[in-house]
Amino acid sequence: MLEETAVAVRRASDPAAVVLVCLDFGDDGYEESIVEITRLAESAGAKRNKVVQGRRQRPDARLYAGSGKVAEIGLAADELNAATVIFNHSLAPGQQRNLEKELGRKVLDRTELILRIFAQRARTNEGKLQVELAQLEHLSTRLVRGWTHLERQRGGLGKTGGPGEKQIELDRRYIARRVAVLKGKLHELQKQRVIRRRARARRDVFSVSLVGYTNAGKSTLFNALTHPSAGAYVADKLFATLDTTTRKVWVEGAGQVVVADTVGFIRDLPHGLVAAFRATLEETVRADLLLHVVDSASDTRAREAEDVNKVLAEIHADGIPQLPVWNKIDISGLQPAVGRDEYGRISRVLVSAHTGAGLAGLRGAIAEAAQLSKQPGHSQNHSAELSI
């Protein structure tokens, strides 16, 4: 009876309505995390949402939020007629299963939500391969004996063959084989990228990669720097761009420059995604200069920049010369400017990719970095220059 009721609830629920669960464990940036998970849900297609908050010292072992809070979540889901409950946290497989049984609805954690957004955004063959790899590796930790098809299969001929493999074992083996295939295909694409990079190196072409927090305006800046027809997808949503786009552009004082637009970073970016996208992110690792695009209109820009630098360190790109580029000055009210350090070198540029203000100064900074890179022993990194 309870199962029939749960099925009826799911059928009647609105797939575009979600309940967002944000628990405060005393970490910094709690309020900002609520805004971010709301934007993530909207980027995934949620039209209506209700946020359930709470404070705990530690997660509940069985339900993460505790039975009383789960009852509150259930009431909120009923009120909103929501089909999905999203936790702004990482759930253990057992916690996720228990929550779905209690709530009678689909339950996602933060990692799975980001994976779904990535699956929606991937456009190139490589991007789709990387997302599938991350999804399968995440799924492999959540295979449980929770469905009828996971009952032990009988092997041999007829009814006399004895017990065979469990379906869960077959699922695991299928996932392992598919993961191996995907890694092989990505390795081939990686080798092709290495060949292209070597060709650029022989031609002594300066390479620039745009990095930054998601929705900082990297793709808009990429199009403005290269050409509006460069084709980088632009939208006011998180993770609008997943696939690396590379274009050549002529910069006065630097000559031919290769500019790459990469996937945006985010707070607590799942490690599985970083691993799956490691091949693509190698464009960042091998760059001569990183343009760290910062949303100057964001009140949390310092923390966002710190989160980006954490991921850069994880992929071993933290030693690459980095130039902070404060974008969206048309929103923040700042003026286009070029900051210099105590040595007289450009250490920060303020621009508006939307209006084009300050782009001349940015091109000048790229030219200066290209010239500086030719000097022996250069390794200057300006990643700490974040304040005005």
N, C-alpha and C positions, 0 to 999 in steps of 0.2 A: 504493500500500500504506500509506504513512504517513497519507494523507488518510483512508483507511478506518479505520485505527487511531484517529485523532483523533475521528472521528465516533462510533466505538464507545465511546470514553472519555466523550464528552459525553452519550451516551444513558444510560450507566450511572451518571453522576455524580448526587450529591444536590444538588438546586437550592437547598436550605436551608443548604448548607455552603459557606463561603467562606474563601479565604486572603487575609489582609490584609498588605500589604507596606508597611512603615514604615521609610524610610531616613533616617538622621541626617546632615544636611549642616552640622551645627554651629549650627543655629538654636536660639533659646530656646524652651522649652516643648515639647521633643521628647516627654518622657514623657506630658505631658498630651494631646498630639496622638494618642498611641496609644489612650488611654482614649476620646477623642472619636470616632475613626474606628470603634472597636469598637461604641460606642453608635449611631453612624450606621448601621452594618451591621445591628445588631439592630433598629433602627427600620424598616429596609427589609425585614425579614422573615428575616434570617439566624438560624438556630437554633444552628449550630455554626460555630466559626471557629478558625483557627490564625494567629498573628501571626509573620511573618518579618521580622526586623530586620537592619539592616546600616548601615555607616558609609562614606560616600564624600565626597570633596572636591567633586565635581560630578557631575551626571547623565551617564550614558553616552549618546552621540548616537543610537545605534541601538536599544538595549534599555532605556534609562534606568537599569537596575540592574546592567548588566554580565552577561556570559554565565555566569560562575560563580554569581552570585546567582540568575539566572533558572533555572539547573539546580536549585538548592536550592528555589526556589519550586515548580518542577514536582514534585519529590519530596514536598514538603509537600501539594500538591494531590492527588497520588496517594494519599498516606497518609490524608488526610481524605475522599477521594472527592469533592472539591469541584468544583462546576460552574463557579464563578466565582472570578476573582482580582481583588482590588480594591487599587489603589495609592492610598495616602494622599497623593497628589501630582497635579499637573496633567501629563498626558501629551500630547506632540505626536501628531497623527494618525498619522504614520509609525511612531513608537514603539509606539503602541497596536496597529497592524496587525502589526508585527514580533513583538510579544509574543504575540499570539493565534496566530500561525503556530508560534512556538516551543513554546508551552504546550498548544496544541490545546484551549483553553478560552476562554470569554468573558472579556475583560479590561475592567474599568471603571476610570476615574480618579475622583478625589474629586468633580470637578464633575458627572460623569455620575451618580454615586451620589446626590448631593444632588438632582439633577434628577428622578431616579426616585422619591425620597421625596416630593418636591413633587407629582409626578403622582399618587401614591397618596393624598395628603392633600387635594388641592383638591376642594372640594365645591360652591362656587357657580359660576355660569356665568363670572363674571369671573376667578375663580381658575383655572379650567380654561383660559381663553383665555391668561392670563399664562404658565401653565406650558407650554402648547403653543408659544407664541412663543419662550420661552427654549430649549425643546428643539430647535425648528427652526433657530434661530440657531446653536446648538451643533452640530447635525448638518451645517449648511452648510459647516463647516470640516473635516468628516470625509468628504465625498463623494470617493471614490477609484475608480479603474478597477480594482476588485478582484473583480468578479463577472461572470459571463457576460452578464448583461443589460446590462452597461455597454459591450458591444462596439458599434462604429459601426453605426447603423441605415442601411438603404438607403432612399433617397427615390424619389419619382416613381412611375410605373406599371410593374408587372411587374419585370423584372430590368434594365431599361435606364435607370432614372432616375438612376443614379450615387449616390455616397455622400451620405447625409443627415446629420442631427445625431447626435452621440454621445448615448447615454442619459444620461450624466452631465450634459450640457447641458440636456436635458429636465428632469432632476431639479432642477437648480439653478433653472431658470425656474419650475418648480412651487413650489419652496420660496419663491422671491422673491414670487410672486403670493400665496401663502398668508400670508406674513409681512405683506404689505401689507394683506390683508383683516383679519387679526387686529389690526394696529395701528389700523385704521379703527374696528373695533368697540370697542376699548379707549378710543379717543379719544372716542367717543360716550358711553361710561360715565363717562369723566372729566368731560365737560361736564355730565352730570347731577349729579355730585358737586359741581361748582362752583356750580351753581344751589342745591343744598341748603345749602352752606356760606354762600352769600350770604344765604339766608333766615335762617339761624341768626344771622349777623352783624347783620341788621336787628333781630332780637329781642334782641340783646345777650346771647347765650347763651355762657357760658364753656365752652371745649372742652378736654378732657384726653385725651392719648393715652398708652397704656401701651407702653413699649419695654423691651427687655432681651435678654439672651442667651437662646437657646432653652432651654427647660426650667427657666427661673428661676421659673416659677409665675405668669406674667402672666395666663393665662386663668382660673386659680383665683382670683386677686385680682380680676379683672374681674367674675366671677360674685359674689364676696363684696361688692364695692362696689355693684353694680347690684342684682342679685337672683339667687339660686341658679337660677332658671328662665330666666336670661338666654340660656342656650343655647350659650355658648362651649364648644367641645369641650375636655375636659381628659383628659390621659393622661400617664403617666410615660415619655415618649419624646421624642426630639428632633423638632422641627417638627410637634408635634401639631396646631397651629393655623396655617393659612395665610391664610385669608380674614379680612379686616377685619370685625369685628362692632362695631356702634355702638348704644349705648343711652342714653336719658335717665334721669337720676337727680336726686332732690332732695337738696341738701346744705345743711344749716343754715348760714346765714351767706353762702352763695353763690347760693342759689336753684336754678334749673334748670341742670344741668350735663350736657353731652354727653360720654360716656366711650367711647373707641375702643380695642379690643384689636387689635394688629397682629401681623404675622408676626415670629417671633423671629429674632435675628441669630446669626451664628456666625463663628468665626475663618476668615479667607480666604473669605468668602462670595463665590461666583462673580459677577463683574461683570455677566454676562448676566442673572442672576437679579435683581440690583439694578435693572438697566435695565428688565426686563420687569415688575417689581413697582413701578416708580416711581410709576405712577398711584395704586395703592393706598397707597403710602407717603406720598402727598401729604397724607393725613389726619394724618400725623405732622408734616409740614412746616408745615401750616396750624394746628396746635394752639396754644392759649394756654399750655399747661403740659405738659411731658413727665414722666411718672412713670417713672423709670429703675429698673426692678425688678431687684434684685441677689439672687442666691442666697447668703444669708449662711452657708450650710453648705458652700459650695464653697471649697476651698483656693486656687483660681485665680480668685477673684472679681474681684481687681483687674485682671488681664489681660482677663477677660471684659468688664468694664466698659469697658476701653480699646478692645476690639474693637468694641463697640457704638458708642462715640463716633466711631470711624473711619467707620463706615457712616453715622452721622448727619451727619458732615461731608461725606460724599460726596453725600448727597441735600440738602445745604444746610439741615439742621435743627439745626446745632450752635449757633445763636444763640438758640434758643428756651429760655425759663426751664426749668430741669430740676431735679427733686427726686428724689434717690436714695431708694429704698424698699427697705430690707433685708428680704427675705422669708424664710420658712422658719425663723424663730427657734425654733419648736418642735423643730427638728432640731439646730440649732446650739447650743442651750442659752442663747441670749441672752434678755433680758427686753424686753418692749415698752417703747419709749422714743421721745421726740421730741427731737432735737438742735437746737440753735439756734446761729446764727453770732454774730459780735461785735456785730451790730446788733440782736440779739434776735429775728431772724426764723427760722422753722423751716427747717433746712437738711438734715435727714435724719430719716426715720421708720423704726422697727423694728417689723415686723408678722409675723403668721402668718396668711396667707390661709386656711390649712386650719382653724385653730381660731378665728379671728376676733380674736385678741389684737392690740391696737394699732390696730384699724381706726378707732376713734373719733379717735385722734390723727391718722390719715391724712386723715380727713374734715375735721378742723380745719385741717390743712395746706393742703388744697385750697381751703377757704373763705378762708384768709389769702391764698393766691396770687391768688384771684379778686378780692379786695378790692384787693390791691396792684397788679394789672394795670390797674386803673382810674386809677391815679395817673400823671400825665404823665411820660414819659421812663423808665419802668421797663423794665429789661432784665437784671435780676439772673439769673445762671446759677450753679447750685450743683453742676454736674457733677463738680467736683474733690473734693467732700466724700465720700471713700470709706473713710476709716479711722475706727476707734472708739478 
